[in-house]
Amino acid sequence: MSNTAQKAAMSTGVARVDMKFEVVVIPVSDVDRAKEFYGRLGWRLDADFRFDNGFHVVQFTPPGSACSIQVLLRRRNDLSSLISTKEITSPPSQAHQHKR
């Protein structure tokens, strides 16, 4: 952290938090097929968990990456607690303008 950033953090009482992007969750309809796909890419398999309720999740990390992906079975009820979606009610032309 630079001296300027340190002084700003001290004067506002807010500390800087060094955050890293560590994992991306990818819901899929077929975990075994996704596992085969990422395995053929040469990505490292970090975890493969199967649960009694049918929930299945695998984690891969690409070579040289600090970020991993978690592939899990996409079922509407399972994902409702993991993923929040925001409904876009404006026409696409207006939605595009808001992204700028």
C-alpha positions in Angstrom: 0.0 0.0 0.0 1.3 3.4 -0.9 1.9 6.1 1.7 -1.0 8.1 0.3 -3.3 5.1 0.6 -2.1 4.4 4.1 -2.7 8.0 5.2 -6.2 8.0 3.5 -7.1 4.7 5.3 -5.8 6.1 8.6 -7.7 9.4 8.3 -11.0 7.7 7.4 -10.7 4.8 9.8 -11.2 2.3 7.0 -8.6 -0.4 6.4 -7.7 -1.7 3.0 -8.6 -5.3 2.4 -6.4 -7.2 -0.1 -9.0 -9.5 -1.8 -8.3 -12.1 -4.4 -10.7 -13.8 -6.9 -10.4 -17.4 -5.8 -13.2 -19.4 -7.3 -16.0 -19.2 -9.9 -19.1 -21.4 -9.5 -20.4 -22.9 -12.8 -23.7 -24.6 -12.7 -24.0 -27.4 -15.3 -26.6 -30.1 -16.2 -24.0 -32.9 -16.3 -21.1 -32.8 -13.8 -19.4 -35.9 -15.1 -19.4 -34.5 -18.7 -18.0 -31.2 -17.4 -15.4 -33.1 -15.3 -14.2 -34.9 -18.5 -14.1 -31.7 -20.5 -12.0 -29.7 -17.9 -9.8 -32.8 -17.3 -9.0 -33.0 -21.1 -8.0 -29.4 -21.0 -5.2 -30.4 -18.6 -6.7 -28.6 -15.6 -5.9 -30.0 -12.1 -8.7 -31.8 -10.4 -8.8 -30.4 -6.8 -12.0 -32.0 -5.4 -14.8 -34.3 -6.4 -17.6 -34.6 -3.9 -20.8 -36.6 -4.2 -23.5 -36.3 -1.5 -26.3 -38.7 -0.6 -28.9 -36.2 -1.8 -27.5 -36.3 -5.4 -25.6 -33.1 -5.1 -22.2 -33.4 -7.0 -19.5 -30.7 -7.1 -16.0 -30.8 -8.6 -13.3 -28.2 -8.5 -10.6 -27.6 -11.1 -7.7 -25.2 -11.3 -6.1 -24.2 -14.7 -2.3 -24.5 -14.9 -0.6 -21.5 -13.4 -3.8 -19.9 -12.1 -4.7 -18.7 -8.6 -8.4 -19.0 -9.4 -10.3 -22.3 -9.6 -13.8 -23.2 -10.9 -16.4 -25.3 -9.0 -18.7 -27.2 -11.3 -21.9 -28.3 -9.7 -25.2 -29.9 -10.8 -27.6 -27.2 -12.0 -31.0 -27.8 -10.3 -33.2 -24.8 -9.7 -33.8 -25.6 -6.0 -30.1 -26.1 -5.3 -29.0 -22.9 -6.9 -31.5 -20.6 -5.4 -29.4 -20.2 -2.2 -26.1 -19.9 -4.2 -26.9 -17.5 -7.0 -28.9 -14.3 -6.9 -30.2 -13.0 -10.1 -31.3 -9.5 -10.9 -34.1 -9.1 -13.3 -33.6 -6.6 -16.1 -36.9 -4.8 -16.7 -35.7 -2.1 -19.1 -35.3 -2.7 -22.9 -31.9 -4.1 -24.0 -30.9 -0.7 -25.5 -31.4 1.0 -22.1 -29.7 -1.9 -20.2 -26.7 -1.5 -22.4 -26.4 2.2 -21.6 -26.4 1.5 -17.9 -23.3 -0.8 -18.2 -21.1 2.2 -19.2 
